[in-house]
Amino acid sequence: MECFYQSMLAYIRQRPRLEKIIIFLTQYCPYVTFILYPCVLIYLWYIHSPYLIDAILRPCIAFVIVTVFRKIVNRPRPYDHMDIQPLRGHKHGESFPSRHTVSACIIAFVCFYAHFYVGVFACIIALIVSLTRILSGVHHISDVFAAIIIAILCFIIDFH
């Protein structure tokens, strides 16, 4: 796996424009999700949607599950145990699962409560967030996949 990250990061660094794009997306795509989410909640409240409580609770549950799980597992990040330098500085440890990914994915899923196209847009942003976590070297691929699975489970499980 170390060879994969070394090759990928070397490829990205040899292309300054690509590196700038990935760094930009890594930094700013999460903001799109976190601006979109309260807008969706306000819209659901405004239309008196029966999904409003679910749209609040499901992301909260996913976030708490991942936060607690990360503290318990405390998996090192790729740059903590591999000979790689991430594209952006990041804290050490608590890599598994990716909190950015789970948040972006579960928020994307609840965006479908508001409108199909809003959900599709949010899913595209969640995909970008997920990929950039790997491409920037701050998460393992399994961190991102686990986060997506947790988001899916938190969305489909009936908590009532």
Disulfide bonds with the S-S distance in Angstrom:
none
